[in-house]
Amino acid sequence: MSTYMEKKETVSRKWYILDAAGKPLGRTATVAADLLRGKHKVTFTPHVDCGDFVVILNAEQAVLTGKKLEQKYYRRHSGWPGGLKETKYSRLMQTRPELAMNLAVRGMLQKNTIASDQLKRLKVYCCAEHKHQAQQPEAWTAE
């Protein structure tokens, strides 16, 4: 009996909706990363991009536990001397909650070229409305 290996051409993708309202940011990001990688499928193959599309709603209502709002920073660097920019997560969650969710999911994916293709299938919205009704997404409930 041989092991089944998924091929890029035979991957079937579904659309899932995750609601982040009142849930911890990291827990929602973990579920989204697993769906993007396809780890919930029986045909999961690590070297093939076999994940699904994920729509995250209510990103602004995601919760950071503990003192993360005051102590955690989003850092980026321009590449120039003195080019470090820091933003507290309290400000980031007020101004750009989609970026905070996107960064959390990106940190949980592999660090390779497959991850960039998986991140293109992640759609994050700060409200409860989205524009992907035509794809008939279904709510993900197994958490």
C-alpha positions as CSV (number, residue, x, y, z in Angstrom):
1,M,0.0,0.0,0.0
2,S,1.5,3.3,-1.0
3,T,1.1,6.7,0.6
4,Y,-1.2,9.1,-1.2
5,M,0.5,12.4,-2.2
6,E,-1.7,15.3,-3.2
7,K,-0.8,17.1,-6.4
8,K,-1.1,20.8,-7.1
9,E,-3.5,20.1,-10.0
10,T,-5.9,18.0,-8.0
11,V,-6.4,20.3,-5.0
12,S,-10.0,21.3,-4.3
13,R,-10.4,24.5,-2.3
14,K,-13.4,25.5,-0.1
15,W,-14.2,28.8,1.6
16,Y,-14.5,29.1,5.3
17,I,-15.6,31.9,7.6
18,L,-14.1,32.5,11.1
19,D,-15.6,35.0,13.5
20,A,-13.0,36.6,15.8
21,A,-15.5,38.5,18.0
22,G,-14.6,38.0,21.6
23,K,-12.0,35.3,20.9
24,P,-8.3,35.6,21.5
25,L,-6.3,36.9,18.5
26,G,-3.8,34.0,18.7
27,R,-6.5,31.3,18.9
28,T,-8.2,32.6,15.8
29,A,-4.9,32.9,14.0
30,T,-4.0,29.3,14.8
31,V,-7.3,28.0,13.3
32,A,-6.8,30.2,10.3
33,A,-3.2,29.0,9.7
34,D,-4.3,25.4,9.9
35,L,-7.1,26.0,7.4
36,L,-4.7,27.8,5.1
37,R,-2.2,25.0,5.2
38,G,-4.9,22.3,4.7
39,K,-4.0,20.4,7.9
40,H,-7.7,19.6,8.5
41,K,-7.8,17.5,5.3
42,V,-7.2,13.8,5.0
43,T,-5.1,14.5,1.9
44,F,-2.7,16.9,3.6
45,T,0.7,16.9,2.0
46,P,3.4,19.2,3.6
47,H,5.2,20.2,0.4
48,V,2.0,21.0,-1.6
49,D,-0.2,24.0,-1.1
50,C,-3.5,22.2,-0.4
51,G,-5.2,24.7,1.9
52,D,-8.5,26.5,1.7
53,F,-9.7,30.1,1.5
54,V,-10.3,31.8,4.9
55,V,-12.4,34.9,5.6
56,I,-11.9,36.3,9.1
57,L,-14.7,38.7,10.3
58,N,-14.8,41.1,13.3
59,A,-11.0,41.4,13.6
60,E,-11.4,44.6,15.6
61,Q,-13.3,42.7,18.3
62,A,-10.5,40.1,18.8
63,V,-9.1,40.0,22.3
64,L,-5.5,40.2,23.5
65,T,-5.1,38.5,26.8
66,G,-2.9,39.7,29.7
67,K,-0.9,42.9,29.3
68,K,-0.3,42.4,25.6
69,L,-2.1,45.6,24.6
70,E,0.4,47.7,26.6
71,Q,3.5,45.6,26.4
72,K,3.5,44.1,22.9
73,Y,4.9,46.1,19.9
74,Y,4.6,45.8,16.2
75,R,8.1,46.6,14.9
76,R,9.2,47.3,11.3
77,H,12.5,48.7,10.0
78,S,13.1,50.8,6.9
79,G,16.6,49.4,6.4
80,W,18.2,52.8,7.1
81,P,20.1,53.7,10.3
82,G,17.6,54.8,12.9
83,G,14.7,53.5,10.8
84,L,13.1,51.3,13.5
85,K,9.3,52.1,13.8
86,E,7.4,50.8,16.8
87,T,3.7,50.7,17.4
88,K,1.9,49.4,20.5
89,Y,-0.7,46.8,19.9
90,S,-3.3,48.9,21.7
91,R,-2.9,51.5,18.9
92,L,-2.6,48.9,16.2
93,M,-5.8,47.2,17.2
94,Q,-7.6,50.6,17.1
95,T,-6.3,51.8,13.8
96,R,-5.5,48.6,11.7
97,P,-6.9,45.4,13.3
98,E,-6.7,43.6,9.9
99,L,-2.9,44.0,10.0
100,A,-2.7,42.6,13.5
101,M,-4.6,39.5,12.5
102,N,-2.6,39.2,9.3
103,L,0.7,39.4,11.2
104,A,-0.5,36.7,13.7
105,V,-1.5,34.3,10.9
106,R,1.7,35.0,9.0
107,G,3.8,34.2,12.0
108,M,2.1,30.8,12.3
109,L,2.8,29.7,8.7
110,Q,5.9,28.1,7.3
111,K,8.7,30.4,6.3
112,N,8.9,29.5,2.6
113,T,7.4,30.4,-0.8
114,I,4.3,28.3,-0.2
115,A,3.3,30.6,2.7
116,S,3.1,33.6,0.5
117,D,0.6,31.8,-1.7
118,Q,-1.4,30.8,1.4
119,L,-1.5,34.3,2.7
120,K,-3.1,35.5,-0.6
121,R,-6.1,33.3,0.3
122,L,-6.5,35.0,3.7
123,K,-9.2,37.7,3.7
124,V,-9.5,39.8,6.9
125,Y,-12.3,42.3,7.6
126,C,-12.8,44.4,10.7
127,C,-16.6,44.3,10.4
128,A,-19.2,41.5,10.1
129,E,-19.7,42.0,6.4
130,H,-17.6,40.7,3.5
131,K,-17.8,40.6,-0.3
132,H,-17.3,36.9,-0.8
133,Q,-21.0,35.7,-0.8
134,A,-20.7,34.5,-4.3
135,Q,-18.1,31.8,-3.2
136,Q,-20.7,30.4,-0.7
137,P,-18.4,30.3,2.3
138,E,-19.4,28.1,5.2
139,A,-18.7,28.8,8.9
140,W,-15.9,26.8,10.5
141,T,-17.2,25.4,13.8
142,A,-14.6,22.7,14.8
143,E,-12.3,24.7,17.1
